[in-house]
Amino acid sequence: MIMLQFPWLLTGVVIVEVMFRYQGFGYTLVEAAGNNDIDLLLGCSLVSVFIVLITQLISDVGYAYLNPRIRVQ
């Protein structure tokens, strides 16, 4: 269930890091947007999309593996 909530967690990271001035992924994303650094924005976007896709894939495969009603043919 946590893996399905991962995109929401990434959104929360941006808000928390900007509010409390943590130097992390969300803060880097906001600073890149403020400085019009397109290459860094694209890099951060690709990393976040890759992480979301991997967590969704792990979640789907794990659900199919753990649920006995689902059979792969």
C-alpha positions in Angstrom: 0.0 0.0 0.0 2.9 2.4 0.7 4.3 1.8 -2.8 1.0 3.0 -4.3 1.3 6.2 -2.2 4.8 7.0 -3.4 3.9 9.8 -5.8 2.1 11.6 -3.0 5.2 11.2 -0.8 7.3 12.9 -3.4 4.9 15.8 -3.4 5.1 16.0 0.4 8.9 16.0 0.2 9.0 19.2 -1.8 6.7 21.0 0.6 8.5 19.8 3.8 12.0 20.5 2.4 11.1 24.1 1.3 9.3 24.9 4.6 12.1 23.6 6.9 15.0 24.4 4.5 16.3 20.8 4.2 18.9 20.4 1.4 17.3 17.4 -0.4 15.6 16.3 -3.6 12.6 18.6 -3.2 14.7 21.6 -2.3 16.9 21.0 -5.4 13.8 20.8 -7.6 12.4 24.1 -6.3 15.8 25.9 -6.6 16.1 24.6 -10.2 12.7 25.9 -11.0 13.6 29.3 -9.5 16.8 29.5 -11.4 15.3 28.3 -14.7 17.8 25.4 -14.8 16.0 23.3 -17.4 18.7 20.5 -17.4 18.4 20.0 -13.7 14.6 20.1 -13.8 14.6 17.4 -16.6 17.0 15.3 -14.6 15.0 15.5 -11.4 11.8 14.8 -13.3 13.4 11.7 -15.0 14.6 10.4 -11.6 11.2 10.9 -9.9 9.3 9.3 -12.8 11.8 6.4 -12.8 11.3 5.9 -9.0 7.5 6.0 -9.3 7.5 3.5 -12.2 9.8 1.1 -10.3 7.7 1.3 -7.1 4.5 0.8 -9.1 6.0 -2.2 -10.9 7.1 -3.7 -7.6 3.7 -3.1 -6.1 1.9 -4.8 -9.0 4.2 -7.8 -9.2 4.1 -8.2 -5.4 0.3 -8.1 -5.4 0.1 -10.7 -8.1 2.6 -12.9 -6.3 0.9 -12.6 -2.8 -2.8 -12.9 -4.0 -3.6 -16.5 -4.7 -6.6 -15.6 -6.8 -4.4 -14.1 -9.5 -2.7 -16.7 -11.9 -0.2 -15.9 -14.6 -0.7 -18.1 -17.7 
